């Protein structure tokens, strides 16, 4: 199982993580319209997933409007 952190720019975040010593596990992958993922293994062996998902942002925006 991989837990994904939402980021604004998956490509830039992936590059940054690799520059800090992580090893790419999964390349940038388009999952659908507005949904992109990638993952790395950090120097300690932990897997970190990163994603950008337009739908996720829309849901968060709607949550704030309903309150």
Secondary structure, DSSP 8 states (H G I E B T S, - for coil): ---EEE-S-HHHHHHHHHHTT-EEEEEEEEEETTEEEEEEE-TTS-EEEEEEEHHHHHHHHHHHHH-
